[in-house]
Amino acid sequence: MAEVPDDLKYSRSHEWVRVKDGIATIGITDHAQNELTDIVYVELPNEGDSFEQEDEFGVVESVKSVSELYLPVTGEITAVNTELENKPELINESPYDKGWLVKVKLEDESELDGLMTPNAYLSLTGN
């Protein structure tokens, strides 16, 4: 069964969001990395890039497929996990900790209300 931490919000496209002091840390869920299997490459935006909610902001490539990443909130990228350039497998090993993707300065915190709770995400994934 995939891990679904209680302190996060989730998108239908399997990204998670953790907010602290107006900054959203974003990654892909344990369920998503399990489905993708071994992640071999990650393409992420640059710091300073801005995106609208649900814009494509990157790509994750596994031995099985390529999946687009969609930003669950509107905002500016304030940090990118550069460790993933040489160690994309961190997403498989630690999707909610070392495998985070980007940090975003939230433009509109009310967008979080449209994201899923852990229970709703569990229902979506059938866990």
CNS distance restraints for C-alpha pairs under 8 A (distance, minus, plus):
assign (resid   1 and name CA) (resid 127 and name CA) 6.28 0.50 0.50
assign (resid   2 and name CA) (resid  30 and name CA) 5.63 0.50 0.50
assign (resid   2 and name CA) (resid  31 and name CA) 5.24 0.50 0.50
assign (resid   2 and name CA) (resid  34 and name CA) 7.90 0.50 0.50
assign (resid   2 and name CA) (resid 127 and name CA) 7.10 0.50 0.50
assign (resid   3 and name CA) (resid  30 and name CA) 5.84 0.50 0.50
assign (resid   3 and name CA) (resid  31 and name CA) 7.33 0.50 0.50
assign (resid   4 and name CA) (resid  29 and name CA) 7.59 0.50 0.50
assign (resid   4 and name CA) (resid  30 and name CA) 7.25 0.50 0.50
assign (resid   4 and name CA) (resid 118 and name CA) 6.18 0.50 0.50
assign (resid   4 and name CA) (resid 122 and name CA) 7.39 0.50 0.50
assign (resid   5 and name CA) (resid 118 and name CA) 6.88 0.50 0.50
assign (resid   6 and name CA) (resid 117 and name CA) 7.91 0.50 0.50
assign (resid   6 and name CA) (resid 118 and name CA) 5.74 0.50 0.50
assign (resid   7 and name CA) (resid  18 and name CA) 7.18 0.50 0.50
assign (resid   8 and name CA) (resid  16 and name CA) 6.37 0.50 0.50
assign (resid   8 and name CA) (resid  17 and name CA) 5.59 0.50 0.50
assign (resid   8 and name CA) (resid  18 and name CA) 5.18 0.50 0.50
assign (resid   8 and name CA) (resid  19 and name CA) 7.99 0.50 0.50
assign (resid   8 and name CA) (resid 117 and name CA) 7.38 0.50 0.50
assign (resid   8 and name CA) (resid 118 and name CA) 6.99 0.50 0.50
assign (resid   9 and name CA) (resid  16 and name CA) 5.69 0.50 0.50
assign (resid   9 and name CA) (resid  17 and name CA) 5.15 0.50 0.50
assign (resid   9 and name CA) (resid  18 and name CA) 6.77 0.50 0.50
assign (resid   9 and name CA) (resid 112 and name CA) 7.31 0.50 0.50
assign (resid   9 and name CA) (resid 115 and name CA) 5.85 0.50 0.50
assign (resid   9 and name CA) (resid 116 and name CA) 5.56 0.50 0.50
assign (resid   9 and name CA) (resid 117 and name CA) 5.47 0.50 0.50
assign (resid   9 and name CA) (resid 118 and name CA) 6.66 0.50 0.50
assign (resid  10 and name CA) (resid  14 and name CA) 6.53 0.50 0.50
assign (resid  10 and name CA) (resid  15 and name CA) 5.82 0.50 0.50
assign (resid  10 and name CA) (resid  16 and name CA) 4.54 0.50 0.50
assign (resid  10 and name CA) (resid  17 and name CA) 6.27 0.50 0.50
assign (resid  10 and name CA) (resid 115 and name CA) 5.57 0.50 0.50
assign (resid  10 and name CA) (resid 116 and name CA) 4.83 0.50 0.50
assign (resid  10 and name CA) (resid 117 and name CA) 6.43 0.50 0.50
assign (resid  10 and name CA) (resid 118 and name CA) 6.99 0.50 0.50
assign (resid  10 and name CA) (resid 121 and name CA) 6.40 0.50 0.50
assign (resid  11 and name CA) (resid  15 and name CA) 5.32 0.50 0.50
assign (resid  11 and name CA) (resid  16 and name CA) 6.43 0.50 0.50
assign (resid  11 and name CA) (resid  72 and name CA) 6.18 0.50 0.50
assign (resid  11 and name CA) (resid 115 and name CA) 5.53 0.50 0.50
assign (resid  11 and name CA) (resid 116 and name CA) 6.07 0.50 0.50
assign (resid  11 and name CA) (resid 121 and name CA) 7.83 0.50 0.50
assign (resid  12 and name CA) (resid 115 and name CA) 8.00 0.50 0.50
assign (resid  12 and name CA) (resid 116 and name CA) 7.66 0.50 0.50
assign (resid  12 and name CA) (resid 121 and name CA) 7.67 0.50 0.50
assign (resid  12 and name CA) (resid 124 and name CA) 7.77 0.50 0.50
assign (resid  13 and name CA) (resid  69 and name CA) 7.79 0.50 0.50
assign (resid  13 and name CA) (resid  70 and name CA) 6.95 0.50 0.50
assign (resid  14 and name CA) (resid  28 and name CA) 5.84 0.50 0.50
assign (resid  14 and name CA) (resid  29 and name CA) 5.66 0.50 0.50
assign (resid  14 and name CA) (resid  31 and name CA) 7.62 0.50 0.50
assign (resid  14 and name CA) (resid  32 and name CA) 6.01 0.50 0.50
assign (resid  15 and name CA) (resid  26 and name CA) 6.70 0.50 0.50
assign (resid  15 and name CA) (resid  27 and name CA) 5.51 0.50 0.50
assign (resid  15 and name CA) (resid  28 and name CA) 4.26 0.50 0.50
assign (resid  15 and name CA) (resid  29 and name CA) 5.69 0.50 0.50
assign (resid  15 and name CA) (resid  69 and name CA) 7.69 0.50 0.50
assign (resid  15 and name CA) (resid  70 and name CA) 7.43 0.50 0.50
assign (resid  15 and name CA) (resid  71 and name CA) 7.72 0.50 0.50
assign (resid  15 and name CA) (resid  72 and name CA) 7.05 0.50 0.50
assign (resid  16 and name CA) (resid  26 and name CA) 5.58 0.50 0.50
assign (resid  16 and name CA) (resid  27 and name CA) 5.42 0.50 0.50
assign (resid  16 and name CA) (resid  28 and name CA) 5.76 0.50 0.50
assign (resid  16 and name CA) (resid  29 and name CA) 5.96 0.50 0.50
assign (resid  16 and name CA) (resid  72 and name CA) 7.96 0.50 0.50
assign (resid  17 and name CA) (resid  24 and name CA) 6.03 0.50 0.50
assign (resid  17 and name CA) (resid  25 and name CA) 5.67 0.50 0.50
assign (resid  17 and name CA) (resid  26 and name CA) 4.80 0.50 0.50
assign (resid  17 and name CA) (resid  27 and name CA) 6.97 0.50 0.50
assign (resid  17 and name CA) (resid  72 and name CA) 7.52 0.50 0.50
assign (resid  18 and name CA) (resid  24 and name CA) 5.46 0.50 0.50
assign (resid  18 and name CA) (resid  25 and name CA) 5.15 0.50 0.50
assign (resid  18 and name CA) (resid  26 and name CA) 6.65 0.50 0.50
assign (resid  19 and name CA) (resid  23 and name CA) 5.54 0.50 0.50
assign (resid  19 and name CA) (resid  24 and name CA) 4.35 0.50 0.50
assign (resid  19 and name CA) (resid  25 and name CA) 6.32 0.50 0.50
assign (resid  20 and name CA) (resid  24 and name CA) 6.56 0.50 0.50
assign (resid  22 and name CA) (resid 105 and name CA) 6.13 0.50 0.50
assign (resid  22 and name CA) (resid 106 and name CA) 5.70 0.50 0.50
assign (resid  22 and name CA) (resid 109 and name CA) 7.73 0.50 0.50
assign (resid  23 and name CA) (resid 103 and name CA) 6.45 0.50 0.50
assign (resid  23 and name CA) (resid 104 and name CA) 5.52 0.50 0.50
assign (resid  23 and name CA) (resid 105 and name CA) 4.69 0.50 0.50
assign (resid  23 and name CA) (resid 106 and name CA) 5.86 0.50 0.50
assign (resid  24 and name CA) (resid 103 and name CA) 5.45 0.50 0.50
assign (resid  24 and name CA) (resid 104 and name CA) 5.06 0.50 0.50
assign (resid  24 and name CA) (resid 105 and name CA) 6.39 0.50 0.50
assign (resid  24 and name CA) (resid 106 and name CA) 6.46 0.50 0.50
assign (resid  25 and name CA) (resid 100 and name CA) 6.98 0.50 0.50
assign (resid  25 and name CA) (resid 101 and name CA) 7.54 0.50 0.50
assign (resid  25 and name CA) (resid 102 and name CA) 5.96 0.50 0.50
assign (resid  25 and name CA) (resid 103 and name CA) 4.38 0.50 0.50
assign (resid  25 and name CA) (resid 104 and name CA) 6.46 0.50 0.50
assign (resid  26 and name CA) (resid  71 and name CA) 7.95 0.50 0.50
assign (resid  26 and name CA) (resid 100 and name CA) 5.98 0.50 0.50
assign (resid  26 and name CA) (resid 101 and name CA) 5.76 0.50 0.50
assign (resid  26 and name CA) (resid 102 and name CA) 5.47 0.50 0.50
assign (resid  26 and name CA) (resid 103 and name CA) 6.14 0.50 0.50
assign (resid  26 and name CA) (resid 104 and name CA) 7.78 0.50 0.50
assign (resid  27 and name CA) (resid  95 and name CA) 6.74 0.50 0.50
assign (resid  27 and name CA) (resid  96 and name CA) 6.87 0.50 0.50
assign (resid  27 and name CA) (resid  99 and name CA) 6.93 0.50 0.50
assign (resid  27 and name CA) (resid 100 and name CA) 4.55 0.50 0.50
assign (resid  27 and name CA) (resid 101 and name CA) 4.93 0.50 0.50
assign (resid  27 and name CA) (resid 102 and name CA) 7.03 0.50 0.50
assign (resid  28 and name CA) (resid  32 and name CA) 6.20 0.50 0.50
assign (resid  28 and name CA) (resid  33 and name CA) 6.89 0.50 0.50
assign (resid  28 and name CA) (resid  91 and name CA) 7.68 0.50 0.50
assign (resid  28 and name CA) (resid  95 and name CA) 6.40 0.50 0.50
assign (resid  28 and name CA) (resid  96 and name CA) 7.81 0.50 0.50
assign (resid  28 and name CA) (resid 100 and name CA) 7.48 0.50 0.50
assign (resid  28 and name CA) (resid 101 and name CA) 7.82 0.50 0.50
assign (resid  29 and name CA) (resid  33 and name CA) 6.38 0.50 0.50
assign (resid  29 and name CA) (resid  95 and name CA) 6.21 0.50 0.50
assign (resid  29 and name CA) (resid  96 and name CA) 7.23 0.50 0.50
assign (resid  30 and name CA) (resid  34 and name CA) 6.13 0.50 0.50
assign (resid  30 and name CA) (resid  92 and name CA) 7.62 0.50 0.50
assign (resid  30 and name CA) (resid  95 and name CA) 5.85 0.50 0.50
assign (resid  30 and name CA) (resid  96 and name CA) 7.64 0.50 0.50
assign (resid  31 and name CA) (resid  35 and name CA) 6.29 0.50 0.50
assign (resid  31 and name CA) (resid 125 and name CA) 7.59 0.50 0.50
assign (resid  32 and name CA) (resid  36 and name CA) 6.19 0.50 0.50
assign (resid  33 and name CA) (resid  37 and name CA) 5.97 0.50 0.50
assign (resid  33 and name CA) (resid  38 and name CA) 7.83 0.50 0.50
assign (resid  33 and name CA) (resid  39 and name CA) 7.64 0.50 0.50
assign (resid  33 and name CA) (resid  91 and name CA) 6.91 0.50 0.50
assign (resid  33 and name CA) (resid  92 and name CA) 5.64 0.50 0.50
assign (resid  33 and name CA) (resid  95 and name CA) 7.44 0.50 0.50
assign (resid  34 and name CA) (resid  92 and name CA) 7.32 0.50 0.50
assign (resid  36 and name CA) (resid  62 and name CA) 5.91 0.50 0.50
assign (resid  36 and name CA) (resid  63 and name CA) 7.81 0.50 0.50
assign (resid  36 and name CA) (resid  64 and name CA) 6.32 0.50 0.50
assign (resid  36 and name CA) (resid  65 and name CA) 6.75 0.50 0.50
assign (resid  37 and name CA) (resid  62 and name CA) 6.38 0.50 0.50
assign (resid  37 and name CA) (resid  63 and name CA) 7.04 0.50 0.50
assign (resid  37 and name CA) (resid  64 and name CA) 6.83 0.50 0.50
assign (resid  37 and name CA) (resid  92 and name CA) 7.54 0.50 0.50
assign (resid  38 and name CA) (resid  62 and name CA) 5.32 0.50 0.50
assign (resid  38 and name CA) (resid  63 and name CA) 5.83 0.50 0.50
assign (resid  38 and name CA) (resid  64 and name CA) 7.69 0.50 0.50
assign (resid  38 and name CA) (resid  89 and name CA) 6.82 0.50 0.50
assign (resid  38 and name CA) (resid  92 and name CA) 6.85 0.50 0.50
assign (resid  39 and name CA) (resid  60 and name CA) 7.02 0.50 0.50
assign (resid  39 and name CA) (resid  61 and name CA) 5.78 0.50 0.50
assign (resid  39 and name CA) (resid  62 and name CA) 4.00 0.50 0.50
assign (resid  39 and name CA) (resid  63 and name CA) 6.56 0.50 0.50
assign (resid  39 and name CA) (resid  88 and name CA) 5.99 0.50 0.50
assign (resid  39 and name CA) (resid  89 and name CA) 5.47 0.50 0.50
assign (resid  39 and name CA) (resid  91 and name CA) 7.23 0.50 0.50
assign (resid  39 and name CA) (resid  92 and name CA) 6.77 0.50 0.50
assign (resid  40 and name CA) (resid  60 and name CA) 7.98 0.50 0.50
assign (resid  40 and name CA) (resid  61 and name CA) 5.87 0.50 0.50
assign (resid  40 and name CA) (resid  62 and name CA) 5.16 0.50 0.50
assign (resid  40 and name CA) (resid  63 and name CA) 6.69 0.50 0.50
assign (resid  40 and name CA) (resid  88 and name CA) 5.71 0.50 0.50
assign (resid  40 and name CA) (resid  89 and name CA) 6.53 0.50 0.50
assign (resid  41 and name CA) (resid  60 and name CA) 6.02 0.50 0.50
assign (resid  41 and name CA) (resid  61 and name CA) 5.03 0.50 0.50
assign (resid  41 and name CA) (resid  62 and name CA) 6.80 0.50 0.50
assign (resid  41 and name CA) (resid  85 and name CA) 7.28 0.50 0.50
assign (resid  41 and name CA) (resid  88 and name CA) 5.68 0.50 0.50
assign (resid  42 and name CA) (resid  58 and name CA) 7.47 0.50 0.50
assign (resid  42 and name CA) (resid  59 and name CA) 5.78 0.50 0.50
assign (resid  42 and name CA) (resid  60 and name CA) 4.61 0.50 0.50
assign (resid  42 and name CA) (resid  61 and name CA) 6.20 0.50 0.50
assign (resid  42 and name CA) (resid  84 and name CA) 6.79 0.50 0.50
assign (resid  42 and name CA) (resid  85 and name CA) 6.69 0.50 0.50
assign (resid  42 and name CA) (resid  88 and name CA) 6.25 0.50 0.50
assign (resid  43 and name CA) (resid  58 and name CA) 5.22 0.50 0.50
assign (resid  43 and name CA) (resid  59 and name CA) 5.02 0.50 0.50
assign (resid  43 and name CA) (resid  60 and name CA) 6.46 0.50 0.50
assign (resid  44 and name CA) (resid  57 and name CA) 6.60 0.50 0.50
assign (resid  44 and name CA) (resid  58 and name CA) 4.68 0.50 0.50
assign (resid  44 and name CA) (resid  59 and name CA) 6.81 0.50 0.50
assign (resid  44 and name CA) (resid  80 and name CA) 7.27 0.50 0.50
assign (resid  44 and name CA) (resid 101 and name CA) 7.49 0.50 0.50
assign (resid  44 and name CA) (resid 102 and name CA) 7.86 0.50 0.50
assign (resid  45 and name CA) (resid  49 and name CA) 6.67 0.50 0.50
assign (resid  45 and name CA) (resid  57 and name CA) 6.18 0.50 0.50
assign (resid  45 and name CA) (resid  58 and name CA) 6.35 0.50 0.50
assign (resid  45 and name CA) (resid  77 and name CA) 7.74 0.50 0.50
assign (resid  45 and name CA) (resid  80 and name CA) 7.46 0.50 0.50
assign (resid  46 and name CA) (resid  77 and name CA) 7.06 0.50 0.50
assign (resid  46 and name CA) (resid  80 and name CA) 6.97 0.50 0.50
assign (resid  47 and name CA) (resid  76 and name CA) 7.72 0.50 0.50
assign (resid  47 and name CA) (resid  77 and name CA) 4.98 0.50 0.50
assign (resid  47 and name CA) (resid  78 and name CA) 5.28 0.50 0.50
assign (resid  47 and name CA) (resid  79 and name CA) 5.62 0.50 0.50
assign (resid  47 and name CA) (resid  80 and name CA) 6.49 0.50 0.50
assign (resid  48 and name CA) (resid  76 and name CA) 5.87 0.50 0.50
assign (resid  48 and name CA) (resid  77 and name CA) 5.24 0.50 0.50
assign (resid  48 and name CA) (resid  78 and name CA) 6.17 0.50 0.50
assign (resid  49 and name CA) (resid  76 and name CA) 5.69 0.50 0.50
assign (resid  49 and name CA) (resid  77 and name CA) 5.49 0.50 0.50
assign (resid  50 and name CA) (resid  74 and name CA) 7.68 0.50 0.50
assign (resid  50 and name CA) (resid  75 and name CA) 5.60 0.50 0.50
assign (resid  50 and name CA) (resid  76 and name CA) 4.19 0.50 0.50
assign (resid  50 and name CA) (resid  77 and name CA) 6.15 0.50 0.50
assign (resid  51 and name CA) (resid  55 and name CA) 6.08 0.50 0.50
assign (resid  51 and name CA) (resid  57 and name CA) 7.38 0.50 0.50
assign (resid  51 and name CA) (resid  71 and name CA) 7.33 0.50 0.50
assign (resid  51 and name CA) (resid  74 and name CA) 5.65 0.50 0.50
assign (resid  51 and name CA) (resid  75 and name CA) 5.68 0.50 0.50
assign (resid  51 and name CA) (resid  76 and name CA) 6.48 0.50 0.50
assign (resid  52 and name CA) (resid  71 and name CA) 7.41 0.50 0.50
assign (resid  52 and name CA) (resid  73 and name CA) 6.75 0.50 0.50
assign (resid  52 and name CA) (resid  74 and name CA) 4.28 0.50 0.50
assign (resid  52 and name CA) (resid  75 and name CA) 6.56 0.50 0.50
assign (resid  53 and name CA) (resid  70 and name CA) 7.85 0.50 0.50
assign (resid  53 and name CA) (resid  71 and name CA) 5.63 0.50 0.50
assign (resid  53 and name CA) (resid  72 and name CA) 5.33 0.50 0.50
assign (resid  53 and name CA) (resid  73 and name CA) 4.35 0.50 0.50
assign (resid  53 and name CA) (resid  74 and name CA) 4.35 0.50 0.50
assign (resid  53 and name CA) (resid  75 and name CA) 7.83 0.50 0.50
assign (resid  54 and name CA) (resid  70 and name CA) 5.07 0.50 0.50
assign (resid  54 and name CA) (resid  71 and name CA) 4.93 0.50 0.50
assign (resid  54 and name CA) (resid  72 and name CA) 5.41 0.50 0.50
assign (resid  54 and name CA) (resid  73 and name CA) 6.91 0.50 0.50
assign (resid  54 and name CA) (resid  74 and name CA) 7.90 0.50 0.50
assign (resid  55 and name CA) (resid  70 and name CA) 5.37 0.50 0.50
assign (resid  55 and name CA) (resid  71 and name CA) 5.63 0.50 0.50
assign (resid  56 and name CA) (resid  68 and name CA) 6.49 0.50 0.50
assign (resid  56 and name CA) (resid  69 and name CA) 5.51 0.50 0.50
assign (resid  56 and name CA) (resid  70 and name CA) 4.37 0.50 0.50
assign (resid  56 and name CA) (resid  71 and name CA) 6.35 0.50 0.50
assign (resid  57 and name CA) (resid  68 and name CA) 7.69 0.50 0.50
assign (resid  57 and name CA) (resid  69 and name CA) 5.71 0.50 0.50
assign (resid  57 and name CA) (resid  70 and name CA) 5.73 0.50 0.50
assign (resid  57 and name CA) (resid  71 and name CA) 6.19 0.50 0.50
assign (resid  58 and name CA) (resid  68 and name CA) 5.98 0.50 0.50
assign (resid  58 and name CA) (resid  69 and name CA) 5.02 0.50 0.50
assign (resid  58 and name CA) (resid  70 and name CA) 7.32 0.50 0.50
assign (resid  59 and name CA) (resid  66 and name CA) 6.92 0.50 0.50
assign (resid  59 and name CA) (resid  67 and name CA) 5.69 0.50 0.50
assign (resid  59 and name CA) (resid  68 and name CA) 4.49 0.50 0.50
assign (resid  59 and name CA) (resid  69 and name CA) 5.43 0.50 0.50
assign (resid  60 and name CA) (resid  66 and name CA) 5.84 0.50 0.50
assign (resid  60 and name CA) (resid  67 and name CA) 5.30 0.50 0.50
assign (resid  60 and name CA) (resid  68 and name CA) 6.39 0.50 0.50
assign (resid  60 and name CA) (resid  69 and name CA) 7.07 0.50 0.50
assign (resid  61 and name CA) (resid  65 and name CA) 5.97 0.50 0.50
assign (resid  61 and name CA) (resid  66 and name CA) 4.33 0.50 0.50
assign (resid  61 and name CA) (resid  67 and name CA) 6.30 0.50 0.50
assign (resid  62 and name CA) (resid  66 and name CA) 6.21 0.50 0.50
assign (resid  72 and name CA) (resid 115 and name CA) 7.66 0.50 0.50
assign (resid  73 and name CA) (resid 106 and name CA) 6.90 0.50 0.50
assign (resid  73 and name CA) (resid 107 and name CA) 7.89 0.50 0.50
assign (resid  73 and name CA) (resid 108 and name CA) 7.72 0.50 0.50
assign (resid  73 and name CA) (resid 111 and name CA) 6.26 0.50 0.50
assign (resid  73 and name CA) (resid 112 and name CA) 7.22 0.50 0.50
assign (resid  74 and name CA) (resid 106 and name CA) 6.24 0.50 0.50
assign (resid  74 and name CA) (resid 107 and name CA) 5.68 0.50 0.50
assign (resid  74 and name CA) (resid 108 and name CA) 6.76 0.50 0.50
assign (resid  74 and name CA) (resid 111 and name CA) 7.88 0.50 0.50
assign (resid  75 and name CA) (resid 104 and name CA) 5.71 0.50 0.50
assign (resid  75 and name CA) (resid 105 and name CA) 5.32 0.50 0.50
assign (resid  75 and name CA) (resid 106 and name CA) 4.91 0.50 0.50
assign (resid  75 and name CA) (resid 107 and name CA) 4.94 0.50 0.50
assign (resid  75 and name CA) (resid 108 and name CA) 7.87 0.50 0.50
assign (resid  76 and name CA) (resid 104 and name CA) 5.29 0.50 0.50
assign (resid  76 and name CA) (resid 105 and name CA) 5.30 0.50 0.50
assign (resid  76 and name CA) (resid 106 and name CA) 7.23 0.50 0.50
assign (resid  76 and name CA) (resid 107 and name CA) 7.81 0.50 0.50
assign (resid  77 and name CA) (resid 102 and name CA) 6.73 0.50 0.50
assign (resid  77 and name CA) (resid 103 and name CA) 5.79 0.50 0.50
assign (resid  77 and name CA) (resid 104 and name CA) 4.47 0.50 0.50
assign (resid  77 and name CA) (resid 105 and name CA) 6.50 0.50 0.50
assign (resid  78 and name CA) (resid 102 and name CA) 7.58 0.50 0.50
assign (resid  78 and name CA) (resid 103 and name CA) 5.49 0.50 0.50
assign (resid  78 and name CA) (resid 104 and name CA) 5.39 0.50 0.50
assign (resid  78 and name CA) (resid 105 and name CA) 6.36 0.50 0.50
assign (resid  79 and name CA) (resid 102 and name CA) 5.62 0.50 0.50
assign (resid  79 and name CA) (resid 103 and name CA) 4.97 0.50 0.50
assign (resid  79 and name CA) (resid 104 and name CA) 7.15 0.50 0.50
assign (resid  80 and name CA) (resid 101 and name CA) 6.16 0.50 0.50
assign (resid  80 and name CA) (resid 102 and name CA) 4.53 0.50 0.50
assign (resid  80 and name CA) (resid 103 and name CA) 6.49 0.50 0.50
assign (resid  81 and name CA) (resid  99 and name CA) 7.82 0.50 0.50
assign (resid  81 and name CA) (resid 100 and name CA) 6.57 0.50 0.50
assign (resid  81 and name CA) (resid 101 and name CA) 5.34 0.50 0.50
assign (resid  81 and name CA) (resid 102 and name CA) 6.01 0.50 0.50
assign (resid  82 and name CA) (resid  86 and name CA) 7.99 0.50 0.50
assign (resid  83 and name CA) (resid  87 and name CA) 6.00 0.50 0.50
assign (resid  83 and name CA) (resid  88 and name CA) 7.66 0.50 0.50
assign (resid  84 and name CA) (resid  88 and name CA) 4.37 0.50 0.50
assign (resid  84 and name CA) (resid  89 and name CA) 7.50 0.50 0.50
assign (resid  84 and name CA) (resid  90 and name CA) 6.79 0.50 0.50
assign (resid  84 and name CA) (resid  91 and name CA) 7.89 0.50 0.50
assign (resid  84 and name CA) (resid  99 and name CA) 7.34 0.50 0.50
assign (resid  84 and name CA) (resid 101 and name CA) 7.94 0.50 0.50
assign (resid  88 and name CA) (resid  92 and name CA) 7.94 0.50 0.50
assign (resid  88 and name CA) (resid  99 and name CA) 7.84 0.50 0.50
assign (resid  89 and name CA) (resid  93 and name CA) 6.31 0.50 0.50
assign (resid  89 and name CA) (resid  99 and name CA) 7.98 0.50 0.50
assign (resid  90 and name CA) (resid  94 and name CA) 5.57 0.50 0.50
assign (resid  90 and name CA) (resid  95 and name CA) 7.00 0.50 0.50
assign (resid  90 and name CA) (resid  98 and name CA) 6.13 0.50 0.50
assign (resid  90 and name CA) (resid  99 and name CA) 4.81 0.50 0.50
assign (resid  91 and name CA) (resid  95 and name CA) 4.58 0.50 0.50
assign (resid  91 and name CA) (resid  98 and name CA) 7.20 0.50 0.50
assign (resid  91 and name CA) (resid  99 and name CA) 4.03 0.50 0.50
assign (resid  91 and name CA) (resid 100 and name CA) 7.06 0.50 0.50
assign (resid  92 and name CA) (resid  99 and name CA) 7.36 0.50 0.50
assign (resid  93 and name CA) (resid  99 and name CA) 7.38 0.50 0.50
assign (resid  94 and name CA) (resid  98 and name CA) 5.39 0.50 0.50
assign (resid  94 and name CA) (resid  99 and name CA) 5.21 0.50 0.50
assign (resid  95 and name CA) (resid  99 and name CA) 4.57 0.50 0.50
assign (resid  95 and name CA) (resid 100 and name CA) 6.30 0.50 0.50
assign (resid  96 and name CA) (resid 100 and name CA) 6.19 0.50 0.50
assign (resid 109 and name CA) (resid 113 and name CA) 7.93 0.50 0.50
assign (resid 110 and name CA) (resid 114 and name CA) 7.70 0.50 0.50
assign (resid 111 and name CA) (resid 115 and name CA) 7.28 0.50 0.50
assign (resid 116 and name CA) (resid 120 and name CA) 5.57 0.50 0.50
assign (resid 116 and name CA) (resid 121 and name CA) 5.89 0.50 0.50
assign (resid 117 and name CA) (resid 121 and name CA) 6.19 0.50 0.50
assign (resid 118 and name CA) (resid 122 and name CA) 6.15 0.50 0.50
assign (resid 119 and name CA) (resid 123 and name CA) 6.29 0.50 0.50
assign (resid 120 and name CA) (resid 124 and name CA) 6.28 0.50 0.50
assign (resid 121 and name CA) (resid 125 and name CA) 6.29 0.50 0.50
assign (resid 122 and name CA) (resid 126 and name CA) 5.90 0.50 0.50
assign (resid 122 and name CA) (resid 127 and name CA) 5.17 0.50 0.50
assign (resid 123 and name CA) (resid 127 and name CA) 6.51 0.50 0.50
